[in-house]
Each structure stands twice: as structure tokens, then as C-alpha cells.
Amino acid sequence: MGQFINTEHDGHVAVVTIDNPPMNALSEALLEELYAEIEALDAADETRVVVLRGGGDRAFVAGADIKEFPALRSSAEEETGSARNLQRLGNRMDAARTPFVAAIQGFCLGGGLELAMCCDVRICADDARLGQPEIKLGLIPGGGGTQRLPRLVGLGRAMLLNLTGDFVDAATAERFGLVEKVVPAGDLMPAALDLARTIAARSPVAVAALRELARTTRDLPLEEGLRREAEAFRRCLASEDGLEGVTAFIEKREPTFTGR
């Protein structure tokens, strides 16, 4: 247990809670701690899925710690601050073999939404509010909001959110494609854990291949993407997990994957 990050394990699922009351703001220290925790979990063979959630019931994360912003003005040319640390964290999550599920409740704003967008799947409570309000401070998103958001919802909707700074409710976020599933607030963690356990039961080799393809081929020509997909398919088929999956299907039983 760290100062800001608490992790609990449910089999192969790690539930990481961001705990910085009252709104779980992302300070530099918190982001550094979260980076170290995710790096350790990704390196652990027993971790197959990470669920990210906010502590309390008011927010997943309500943004960066704005109290740190004045000090950043004097070091604006340096690679420091919560925005740069959040980009660094997102890059590390992109490179991980482990998939991430965001369990979003309450406010998910600014850096909090940027963190959620670094995850593979976002499950959202029906009372959540999401947005990129930086424009209201005379700023722009700095942790990936100008880059990840258009890739998820399209350029027009991303510009709508970034230019107005307005929040959207959970139903609108789902309609935009910003979250994949909306559930009643009381069902959020059971739903997130159910999904995470399902993913954890799949082959880690195949899961890692899917994540790599999603990250590295989305901007490539179709022909090159298909070539890389074929290579990844052959790697999965040649793995012990691939042998186990095919054998289990033929023998009409559930497979047991080892990640090799």
C-alpha cells in the first residue's frame, strides 16, 4: 500500500485504487507512484488484467492537481509536470502486455479522462460525468486529450468536448464511443471485475498480441496491418497457449492457459 495507490488481488486480476481525497487529483507524486505500481504489476506473471478505479464515490479522477500549475510556469520548457508524467504513464500502459479496464464513477475529468482513455475498456457508472474542461482555464489537455480522444470518438466530437469544456453524462459518453458499457452505479465494480475475470481467463499470449496490434497498426495501411496480424496469428498458434486452446476445443473442455 502506497501513499496514493492501493492494490488488491482477485486471482489474476489486480484492482488498483487511486486514493487521493476528495477528488483523486493527479499530482506528480501520485503519477510517479502509479507508474511504478503499473510497471511492477505488468512484470508479474500472476497479473493478467488491471482494473483502475477511484477511491470514494465522488470521482474516478477529477483532473490534475491544479495547485501544482503555478510552479510549472517557471519550468514550462522542461519535461516535467503532471501532463508530461501522464503522457509517460500512458506510453507505459500502451507498451504493457497487461490489459487495463477503467471502472469510472462520479467525475472523470481532464487528466482523469485522459487516464481512462489509456485503458483498453471503460465501464462507466450511470451517474458519471466526463469531460475535458481545460479550455475553461485557458489551457488545453496536456496528458493525451488532443490525441487519444479523436481516436476514440472521432475528430468532430473530440473538438466539441475540447473546445467547450462541457461535461457529458454516461449515456452520451457511451453513444460517443468514449465508454464501452454503462451500468447502475451500485453494479460498477461487480461488472468491471466480471469483465476482468473473463479477460484473465483468456490466453495472455493472445491478449498481448491483440494489444500490440491495436497500438501499432491503427495508422498503417491496411495491407501492412494485415501482414502484421498474420505474423501475430502464427506466433499465437505456435505458442503453448495456442496448442492448449486448439486441443481443448477438440477435446470439448475448457482450456487452461499459462501465458507461454
One Martini backbone bead per residue (centre of mass of N, CA, C, O) as a GRO file, in nm:
protein
  260
    1MET     BB    1   0.093   0.038   0.026
    2GLY     BB    2   0.055   0.360  -0.054
    3GLN     BB    3  -0.019   0.690  -0.051
    4PHE     BB    4  -0.223   0.663  -0.333
    5ILE     BB    5  -0.192   0.341  -0.373
    6ASN     BB    6  -0.412   0.057  -0.407
    7THR     BB    7  -0.377  -0.308  -0.396
    8GLU     BB    8  -0.574  -0.576  -0.519
    9HIS     BB    9  -0.644  -0.933  -0.532
   10ASP     BB   10  -0.815  -1.139  -0.799
   11GLY     BB   11  -0.623  -1.339  -0.874
   12HIS     BB   12  -0.538  -1.214  -1.196
   13VAL     BB   13  -0.656  -0.955  -1.059
   14ALA     BB   14  -0.588  -0.604  -1.042
   15VAL     BB   15  -0.683  -0.359  -0.800
   16VAL     BB   16  -0.655  -0.012  -0.861
   17THR     BB   17  -0.644   0.256  -0.625
   18ILE     BB   18  -0.720   0.594  -0.626
   19ASP     BB   19  -0.609   0.781  -0.323
   20ASN     BB   20  -0.714   1.136  -0.328
   21PRO     BB   21  -0.859   1.326  -0.147
   22PRO     BB   22  -1.167   1.398  -0.279
   23MET     BB   23  -1.082   1.366  -0.625
   24ASN     BB   24  -0.813   1.228  -0.726
   25ALA     BB   25  -0.580   1.396  -0.794
   26LEU     BB   26  -0.305   1.450  -1.022
   27SER     BB   27  -0.006   1.421  -0.914
   28GLU     BB   28   0.318   1.368  -0.944
   29ALA     BB   29   0.342   1.160  -0.715
   30LEU     BB   30   0.109   0.980  -0.804
   31LEU     BB   31   0.213   0.911  -1.091
   32GLU     BB   32   0.473   0.776  -0.997
   33GLU     BB   33   0.334   0.555  -0.832
   34LEU     BB   34   0.160   0.438  -1.061
   35TYR     BB   35   0.387   0.362  -1.249
   36ALA     BB   36   0.530   0.161  -1.059
   37GLU     BB   37   0.286  -0.028  -1.022
   38ILE     BB   38   0.240  -0.104  -1.320
   39GLU     BB   39   0.520  -0.216  -1.373
   40ALA     BB   40   0.504  -0.443  -1.161
   41LEU     BB   41   0.246  -0.583  -1.264
   42ASP     BB   42   0.349  -0.639  -1.559
   43ALA     BB   43   0.594  -0.827  -1.447
   44ALA     BB   44   0.375  -1.014  -1.334
   45ASP     BB   45   0.253  -1.323  -1.406
   46GLU     BB   46  -0.020  -1.309  -1.227
   47THR     BB   47  -0.086  -1.068  -1.409
   48ARG     BB   48  -0.367  -1.007  -1.649
   49VAL     BB   49  -0.532  -0.770  -1.500
   50VAL     BB   50  -0.628  -0.418  -1.480
   51VAL     BB   51  -0.804  -0.226  -1.240
   52LEU     BB   52  -0.927   0.104  -1.251
   53ARG     BB   53  -0.986   0.323  -0.965
   54GLY     BB   54  -1.165   0.524  -0.747
   55GLY     BB   55  -1.184   0.664  -0.457
   56GLY     BB   56  -1.474   0.650  -0.360
   57ASP     BB   57  -1.785   0.835  -0.498
   58ARG     BB   58  -1.700   1.113  -0.665
   59ALA     BB   59  -1.435   0.985  -0.822
   60PHE     BB   60  -1.208   0.885  -1.026
   61VAL     BB   61  -1.097   1.160  -1.179
   62ALA     BB   62  -1.082   1.531  -1.158
   63GLY     BB   63  -0.778   1.562  -1.231
   64ALA     BB   64  -0.544   1.766  -1.191
   65ASP     BB   65  -0.323   1.939  -0.983
   66ILE     BB   66  -0.363   2.278  -0.982
   67LYS     BB   67  -0.162   2.366  -0.753
   68GLU     BB   68   0.096   2.297  -0.951
   69PHE     BB   69   0.088   2.507  -1.190
   70PRO     BB   70   0.249   2.762  -1.105
   71ALA     BB   71   0.530   2.612  -1.096
   72LEU     BB   72   0.534   2.542  -1.409
   73ARG     BB   73   0.593   2.822  -1.533
   74SER     BB   74   0.912   2.812  -1.457
   75SER     BB   75   0.911   2.506  -1.628
   76ALA     BB   76   0.792   2.498  -1.931
   77GLU     BB   77   1.058   2.369  -2.085
   78GLU     BB   78   1.017   2.120  -1.923
   79GLU     BB   79   0.990   1.762  -1.850
   80THR     BB   80   0.725   1.831  -1.662
   81GLY     BB   81   0.464   1.730  -1.488
   82SER     BB   82   0.154   1.589  -1.511
   83ALA     BB   83   0.128   1.574  -1.817
   84ARG     BB   84   0.395   1.427  -1.880
   85ASN     BB   85   0.346   1.191  -1.679
   86LEU     BB   86   0.087   1.094  -1.823
   87GLN     BB   87   0.215   1.025  -2.090
   88ARG     BB   88   0.416   0.823  -1.975
   89LEU     BB   89   0.203   0.633  -1.862
   90GLY     BB   90   0.057   0.575  -2.129
   91ASN     BB   91   0.300   0.448  -2.269
   92ARG     BB   92   0.328   0.215  -2.066
   93MET     BB   93   0.047   0.096  -2.113
   94ASP     BB   94   0.082   0.042  -2.415
   95ALA     BB   95   0.343  -0.159  -2.363
   96ALA     BB   96   0.186  -0.356  -2.227
   97ARG     BB   97   0.063  -0.687  -2.174
   98THR     BB   98  -0.153  -0.560  -1.999
   99PRO     BB   99  -0.473  -0.508  -1.940
  100PHE     BB  100  -0.723  -0.234  -1.913
  101VAL     BB  101  -0.971  -0.134  -1.667
  102ALA     BB  102  -1.217   0.110  -1.636
  103ALA     BB  103  -1.376   0.238  -1.334
  104ILE     BB  104  -1.640   0.472  -1.360
  105GLN     BB  105  -1.699   0.737  -1.130
  106GLY     BB  106  -1.833   1.017  -1.142
  107PHE     BB  107  -1.571   1.206  -1.196
  108CYS     BB  108  -1.419   1.246  -1.540
  109LEU     BB  109  -1.148   1.463  -1.571
  110GLY     BB  110  -0.920   1.535  -1.775
  111GLY     BB  111  -0.678   1.344  -1.656
  112GLY     BB  112  -0.888   1.123  -1.600
  113LEU     BB  113  -0.973   1.077  -1.895
  114GLU     BB  114  -0.691   1.022  -2.001
  115LEU     BB  115  -0.650   0.770  -1.830
  116ALA     BB  116  -0.896   0.610  -1.934
  117MET     BB  117  -0.791   0.616  -2.240
  118CYS     BB  118  -0.547   0.411  -2.170
  119CYS     BB  119  -0.749   0.207  -2.173
  120ASP     BB  120  -0.922  -0.058  -2.321
  121VAL     BB  121  -1.166  -0.041  -2.108
  122ARG     BB  122  -1.489   0.123  -2.031
  123ILE     BB  123  -1.663   0.144  -1.727
  124CYS     BB  124  -1.984   0.300  -1.638
  125ALA     BB  125  -2.155   0.488  -1.445
  126ASP     BB  126  -2.472   0.646  -1.462
  127ASP     BB  127  -2.345   0.910  -1.281
  128ALA     BB  128  -2.143   1.007  -1.470
  129ARG     BB  129  -1.882   1.257  -1.554
  130LEU     BB  130  -1.746   1.384  -1.864
  131GLY     BB  131  -1.427   1.565  -1.945
  132GLN     BB  132  -1.251   1.867  -2.100
  133PRO     BB  133  -1.193   2.166  -1.905
  134GLU     BB  134  -0.930   2.335  -1.981
  135ILE     BB  135  -1.045   2.580  -2.147
  136LYS     BB  136  -1.155   2.729  -1.880
  137LEU     BB  137  -0.827   2.794  -1.811
  138GLY     BB  138  -0.666   2.847  -2.084
  139LEU     BB  139  -0.632   2.549  -2.183
  140ILE     BB  140  -0.506   2.228  -2.258
  141PRO     BB  141  -0.462   1.926  -2.310
  142GLY     BB  142  -0.160   1.725  -2.177
  143GLY     BB  143  -0.232   1.384  -2.154
  144GLY     BB  144  -0.394   1.319  -2.458
  145GLY     BB  145  -0.670   1.470  -2.545
  146THR     BB  146  -0.582   1.546  -2.854
  147GLN     BB  147  -0.524   1.226  -2.936
  148ARG     BB  148  -0.715   1.006  -2.807
  149LEU     BB  149  -1.002   1.118  -2.850
  150PRO     BB  150  -1.027   1.106  -3.167
  151ARG     BB  151  -0.975   0.791  -3.174
  152LEU     BB  152  -1.252   0.730  -3.027
  153VAL     BB  153  -1.482   0.972  -3.141
  154GLY     BB  154  -1.366   1.171  -3.318
  155LEU     BB  155  -1.310   1.488  -3.419
  156GLY     BB  156  -1.576   1.640  -3.364
  157ARG     BB  157  -1.628   1.541  -3.071
  158ALA     BB  158  -1.355   1.629  -2.959
  159MET     BB  159  -1.392   1.931  -3.018
  160LEU     BB  160  -1.643   1.972  -2.853
  161LEU     BB  161  -1.510   1.903  -2.579
  162ASN     BB  162  -1.250   2.089  -2.596
  163LEU     BB  163  -1.389   2.373  -2.669
  164THR     BB  164  -1.605   2.376  -2.421
  165GLY     BB  165  -1.573   2.180  -2.153
  166ASP     BB  166  -1.799   1.998  -2.143
  167PHE     BB  167  -2.010   1.774  -2.008
  168VAL     BB  168  -2.093   1.426  -1.996
  169ASP     BB  169  -2.282   1.170  -1.982
  170ALA     BB  170  -2.292   0.834  -1.990
  171ALA     BB  171  -2.477   0.798  -2.236
  172THR     BB  172  -2.314   0.984  -2.424
  173ALA     BB  173  -2.042   0.840  -2.398
  174GLU     BB  174  -2.147   0.581  -2.529
  175ARG     BB  175  -2.243   0.705  -2.798
  176PHE     BB  176  -1.947   0.817  -2.869
  177GLY     BB  177  -1.725   0.588  -2.756
  178LEU     BB  178  -1.588   0.648  -2.467
  179VAL     BB  179  -1.761   0.408  -2.372
  180GLU     BB  180  -1.870   0.061  -2.350
  181LYS     BB  181  -2.021   0.073  -2.057
  182VAL     BB  182  -2.334   0.092  -1.871
  183VAL     BB  183  -2.404   0.107  -1.518
  184PRO     BB  184  -2.505   0.085  -1.228
  185ALA     BB  185  -2.339   0.207  -0.966
  186GLY     BB  186  -2.364  -0.063  -0.786
  187ASP     BB  187  -2.236  -0.240  -1.050
  188LEU     BB  188  -1.948  -0.161  -1.129
  189MET     BB  189  -1.744  -0.363  -0.996
  190PRO     BB  190  -1.875  -0.627  -1.081
  191ALA     BB  191  -1.850  -0.567  -1.385
  192ALA     BB  192  -1.542  -0.524  -1.397
  193LEU     BB  193  -1.465  -0.801  -1.277
  194ASP     BB  194  -1.606  -0.980  -1.480
  195LEU     BB  195  -1.442  -0.885  -1.720
  196ALA     BB  196  -1.156  -0.939  -1.607
  197ARG     BB  197  -1.194  -1.246  -1.566
  198THR     BB  198  -1.244  -1.311  -1.860
  199ILE     BB  199  -0.971  -1.210  -1.966
  200ALA     BB  200  -0.790  -1.383  -1.767
  201ALA     BB  201  -0.888  -1.661  -1.912
  202ARG     BB  202  -0.719  -1.590  -2.131
  203SER     BB  203  -0.463  -1.563  -2.340
  204PRO     BB  204  -0.181  -1.381  -2.289
  205VAL     BB  205  -0.066  -1.402  -2.573
  206ALA     BB  206  -0.318  -1.296  -2.726
  207VAL     BB  207  -0.362  -1.035  -2.571
  208ALA     BB  208  -0.087  -0.906  -2.640
  209ALA     BB  209  -0.128  -0.913  -2.947
  210LEU     BB  210  -0.378  -0.733  -2.958
  211ARG     BB  211  -0.249  -0.483  -2.827
  212GLU     BB  212  -0.023  -0.442  -3.031
  213LEU     BB  213  -0.200  -0.406  -3.284
  214ALA     BB  214  -0.370  -0.167  -3.182
  215ARG     BB  215  -0.116   0.026  -3.145
  216THR     BB  216   0.066  -0.025  -3.433
  217THR     BB  217  -0.179  -0.030  -3.685
  218ARG     BB  218  -0.393   0.215  -3.701
  219ASP     BB  219  -0.190   0.397  -3.915
  220LEU     BB  220  -0.183   0.182  -4.125
  221PRO     BB  221  -0.195   0.013  -4.382
  222LEU     BB  222  -0.381  -0.257  -4.442
  223GLU     BB  223  -0.165  -0.449  -4.552
  224GLU     BB  224   0.029  -0.421  -4.307
  225GLY     BB  225  -0.169  -0.505  -4.089
  226LEU     BB  226  -0.222  -0.791  -4.203
  227ARG     BB  227   0.066  -0.892  -4.185
  228ARG     BB  228   0.091  -0.863  -3.874
  229GLU     BB  229  -0.144  -1.043  -3.804
  230ALA     BB  230  -0.030  -1.305  -3.927
  231GLU     BB  231   0.217  -1.317  -3.744
  232ALA     BB  232   0.062  -1.327  -3.474
  233PHE     BB  233  -0.097  -1.581  -3.532
  234ARG     BB  234   0.149  -1.770  -3.555
  235ARG     BB  235   0.251  -1.725  -3.268
  236CYS     BB  236   0.001  -1.829  -3.124
  237LEU     BB  237  -0.007  -2.114  -3.257
  238ALA     BB  238   0.298  -2.185  -3.146
  239SER     BB  239   0.203  -2.182  -2.874
  240GLU     BB  240   0.098  -2.328  -2.588
  241ASP     BB  241  -0.178  -2.191  -2.590
  242GLY     BB  242  -0.257  -2.276  -2.875
  243LEU     BB  243  -0.251  -2.578  -2.821
  244GLU     BB  244  -0.453  -2.579  -2.586
  245GLY     BB  245  -0.697  -2.454  -2.731
  246VAL     BB  246  -0.727  -2.665  -2.957
  247THR     BB  247  -0.738  -2.919  -2.779
  248ALA     BB  248  -0.984  -2.836  -2.606
  249PHE     BB  249  -1.182  -2.819  -2.837
  250ILE     BB  250  -1.159  -3.115  -2.932
  251GLU     BB  251  -1.217  -3.220  -2.618
  252LYS     BB  252  -1.443  -3.052  -2.485
  253ARG     BB  253  -1.290  -2.813  -2.312
  254GLU     BB  254  -1.144  -2.611  -2.096
  255PRO     BB  255  -0.894  -2.401  -2.097
  256THR     BB  256  -0.541  -2.374  -1.985
  257PHE     BB  257  -0.357  -2.092  -1.937
  258THR     BB  258   0.005  -1.976  -1.913
  259GLY     BB  259   0.165  -1.770  -2.121
  260ARG     BB  260   0.336  -1.964  -2.361
   0.00000   0.00000   0.00000
